[in-house]
Amino acid sequence: MSKTSQQFDQIIKKSSTLFEKKMKDYGSAWRILRLPSLTDQIFIKAQRIRSIQNNQVQKVEEGIVSEFIGILNYSIIALIQIDRGVVDQPDMDVEEALSAYLDFAKESKKLMQDKNHDYGEAWREMRVSSLTDLILQKLLRVKQIEDNKGKTLVSEGIDANYFDMVNYAIFALIHLELE
């Protein structure tokens, strides 16, 4: 489990560094995005990964590693939006946004550690394509919950699905680093 913890931290360091650089380039323009827009953005990335996995040919140079990092970062952005609400104008500086990002990464890691304890790191035996499918499934669930105006009868909420997407993307990135 300590190996997973270290690998998790390495992925978060890489993805948060990219997040920080994009914050410096674009500011917090993402703060205006409503949850369905973020869900759709993540969906596009997951669909592209699945298409590349199925076709084994890609015409755009950007590979699936960058798409999984995008899923990870947009999922954390969605968690920030759930926590802070959507705004009409960018309102976060680099330090504040990065702090919020790292808080949700820390919460994701705790969830991952708890689940790994219970499941015995079963994800290590999974294929990257299965992790892609699970992310797509979570996205379809989120879309349905959004269509239901956030109401669920027995299911966990949207935030739980975004946390799972963060962790599935990290698991995929760990697998891809080991290949």
N, C-alpha and C positions, 0 to 999 in steps of 0.2 A: 504493500500500500504506500510506503514512503516513496517508491519509484514513481508511482502514479501521481503523488502529490508534487514531486519535483517536475515531472513532465507537464502537469497541469500549469504549474507556475511559469514554466518556460513558454508555453503557448500563450498564456495571459500576458506575459511580458512583451512578446512579439506583437500580439493583437492590440494591446493598449498603447504601445509605441506608435503603431499605425494610426490608431484613434487620435492620439495626441497630435501627431503631425497633421492629420486632416483638420483637426480643430484649429490649428495655427493657420492653415491654408484657407479654410472656409468659415471659421467661427462655428457657432452653434445653430446654423441654419436648419439643422435637423429638428430643432425644437418645435417647429411649426407642423411637423408631420403627425397626422392622426394615426391611431393604431392600425386601422385597415390599410393605410398606405405602407406602413412598416411591414405588416403581414404580407402584403403583395410583393414588396421588394425582396423579402426573404424567400417567398415562394418562387420568384423568378430565378434567384440564385440556386435554389434546390433543384428546380426543374432543369436548369442548365447542367448541373452536376449529373443528374440522372441521364440526361440526353447524351452527355459525353461518355458516361459509363456504358450505356446501351449501344451507342454507335462506335465507340472507341476511335472516333475521328472528331477533331474539332477544327473550326475554321478561324476562330479568334484565339490569339496566342495565350491569353490569360487562362491559366490552368485551374484545376479544381481546388488546389490549396488556397488560392486567393478567394475563391468563392466560399469555402468553409469559414475562412477568417471573416468574410463579409457577413455570413449568417451569424457567427458569434457576435460580431460587433453590433449588427442591427438588432439582435435579440436583446443585448444589454441596453441599447438605446430604447427599445420598446419598454423594458423594465423601468428605465428612468422616466419615460413618458407616463407610464401607469402611476408611478410614485409622485411625480411632480405636476402632472397635467400638461396638456398641450397649450402652447402660447401663440400669440399672433406675430411676435417678433423674437428674434434670437435674444436670449437673456442670460446665458451662462458664459463665463470666461473659461479659459483652458483649465485652470487649476480646479475650479468648481466641478466642471464636467468630468475631468479625469478622476477626481475624488469620488464622485457618484459612480462612475464606471467601475472603479476598483472596489467600492463597497458591494456592488452587485456581483462582481467576480468572486469576491470573498464569500458571499452568501451562496453562490453557485458551487463553489468548492466544498463548502460544508455539506450541502445537499448531496454532492457527488460522493463524498466520504461516507456519509450515512448510508446511501444506497449501495455503495461498493461493499460496505460491511455486511449488509443483508444479502446481497446477490453474489458475493465472492468474486467481484471483478469479471463477471460473465461477459462483459462487453469486449474483453480482450480476445475472445473466441469468435467475435462477430466480424462480418465482412464490412468494408466501408460502404458497399452498396446497400446493405441492410440499415446502416446508420442513416444513409440518405433517405431511404424509404420511411424510416421512423420520423425523421424531420418533416418529410412531406405529410405524413399522417398527422403529426402535431399541428402543422399549418392548416390542414383541412378542418381539424377540430376547432382551432382558433377562429377560422372563418365562420364556422357554424355558430360558435358562441357569439361572435360579433353580429352575425345576422339575427341572432336571438336577443340582441340588445344587452348582452352580458349575462343573461339569466341562464342558469343551469338547474337541473333537478337534483342530480346526484354527483355530478362531475366536479373535478377541481376547476379552478378559474383559469383565466387567460394567463396570469402571471406564472402559474406552475408549468404551463406548456412552454413558455419562453425560457424558463430555467432549464427545462429538459432539453430544449434546442441548443442552449449554450453548451451543456454538457455533452450532448451527442456530437456537436461540431468539434469540440475539444477531443473527444475520443477518436473521431475520424482523422483529425490532424495528427494525433499521436500515432495512429496506425500508418498514416502516409509518411511520417518522418522515419518510421522503422523500416519501410519498404526499400 
